[in-house]
Amino acid sequence: MGSHWALGRILLPLGISFFTFTQIAYLVDVRRGAVCEYDLGDFLLFVTFFPHLIAGPIIHHSEMMPQFAEPRTYHFHWSNLAIGLGLFSLGLFKKVVIAGGMSGYAGKVFGAAASGGGLHLQDVWAGVFAYTFQIYFDFSGYFDMAIALARMFGIVLP
């Protein structure tokens, strides 16, 4: 499958749902009259801003568009880089160490269950919790990394 999801004969690019949700929310607000006038370049930057595009976090235009309109956003600040690197390191730790560590144990338990091996009740519950924590820390780590990358560019994601 690679970086595309196959639906019959149609290939959908990775991140299409977040791209679509962002556009729908914007169009609904335009229809309601709740949108200020924005520059086309800022709008295009908003819908294609890569740190949130693949897996979120889902952001609203009212949280992002004013930041793109601020001239100070486009100036380098060491504090943004420092905060971004720290948060990126935390997210990477969550994904690699915590989620990765949990996946080893959860994989063994689910593998034993799939092969018909006898499991004790406490092993089953430990496997379920390990898988739960694996998924949680995988997503949490990704969100931290996406927020960190945006911060390195001077953008504060919610």
Secondary structure, 3 states (H helix, E strand, C coil): CCCEEEECCEEEECCHHHHHHHHHHHHHHHHHCCCCCCCHHHHHHHHHCHHHHCCCCCCCHHHHHHHHHCHHHHCCCHHHHHHHHHHHHHHHHHHHHHHHHHHHHHHHHHHHHHCCCCCCHHHHHHHHHHHHHHHHHHHHHHHHHHHHHHHHCCCCCC
